[in-house]
């Protein structure tokens, strides 16, 4: 491993975007209104993203 203690911290930002296709308009309305029976779709996607970030080193070699 290389010694990187001399490197200064750097600020990085990532932006993600998705397209969701559903078969019924009622589904989109339920998502927008927060009435999905299983809970908030956006909070679940954030949690899934955090889990994916934590597993990056297991998926990408030499990361």
Buried (B, 14 or more C-beta within 10 A) or exposed (E): EEEEEEEEEEEEEEEEEEEEEEEEEEEEEBBEEEEBEEEEBEEEEEEEEEEEEEEEEEEEEEE
